[in-house]
Amino acid sequence: MTFSTALWRLLAFPGILYAVPAAWVFLWLERKAVARMQQRVGPPFLQAFLDFVKLLGKEAPPRPGLEGKLMKAWPALAVAAGVGACGLLPVLPGHGGFAGDLVLLLALLELPSVFLIAAGFSSRSLYGQLGSAREAVLSLSYGVLFLVAVLAIAAAQHTFRLEELAAPSGSPLRWLGVLAIVLCLPAKLHVTPFSVPNAEQEIYAGALTEYAGPELALWELAHGLEWVAMTGLVASLVAPRIGPAWLAALAFAALSLLVVLLLSVLAAATARVTIDRAARFYWRTALAMAVLCGAASLLPGFQP
Amino acid sequence: MNALSLLLENLSRGALTLRFPARPPAPPAYRGLVKFDPERCQGCGMCAFVCTSGSIVYRPRPKVYEWAYEPGACTFCGRCVEACVSHAISMEPTRPPVYTQAGALRTAYQVPRKPPPGAAPPPPAPSAPGGTP
């Protein structure tokens, strides 16, 4: 990957120019779809963007000392990690990449969650700390499954390059791995039934309870970018490698929207589970599938 | 699967949310706004005494007392109706209209005191004031 290609991917597609508007569209679509399935009207199309602008214009309460500096730093770092993760997605065929970029992508996808945990504890709010503790437990639960699932796909295709990982493969393990990644999405994106870290009407906004103004706007954006990155990862793994770049980009965006709709159906159809049940689900049920996928990827019969 | 079919059903039905100024009908057990009849009122002030939300205000004066009602503060509990021995207070099951300013629905009456039952009628006044909302 040349410098100009990397800059294009980070700033234009699938980086900032695509990911930021897509983040607002995805946040809107999820809220709208859930609302329609609950017979409500739901927010207008520009609501997520308008919320962002409104929060940017508000004044956050002054927080002196290191605590204030940290509280300002975490959302900015989370946005940076989200943009970086989106920029790394292997959307366009033959668009570069480097050896081991999968490892970087996995790290960048994990970072917003780590920053969120740190933000809740930095705020020194009871609800913030409770939300952070829940996020930490949930993150430990789905994180292992997520890593095993991605590594199983990587092991089946003998590569840590995203470009080659996204290339079509005849191995059925790929679909098992993709299914395991999809299982992680609700917990990673705080969608019901795994919305315990920011459980509304229960612990206010969880780790973000003490946040307001521009910092909260950045957190909302970071959350939207997480949506784009995670749904984009699934989309890039299942999307067929189509020749023209514009068609590949279109297929990528359409598949991402489809994953958002799928998660919205799940959110509307289920109720929030407690943190112990969520952890149990990931450690017992889902992890078994990922381990099976990982073990099978080492068998010669399943090699592509 | 039951949940999914329910979601599909909801999607096909469309949103139930009513657009302003449309409003849903009042529920069957809704008591509604307090209605005051100054002709029947004896001026005992029990309605204001039992009104825990303070929406009824009774200001006693020797000849004319003031009775005021603020629907914005009312919880529609109906205790004023129960306490009114002269049946001057009733409730009509209609929703209060939408208002944009605090106190816009407040009504106040200046009610002349009535003579106690069995007392001689007072001499006719040159201009007897009636209840004015």
Interface residues (C-beta under 8 A of the other chain):
Chain A: A35 R36 M37 Q38 Q39 R40 V41 G42 V265 A268 A269 T270
Chain B: A3 L4 L6 L7 N10 L11 R13 G14 A15 L16 T17
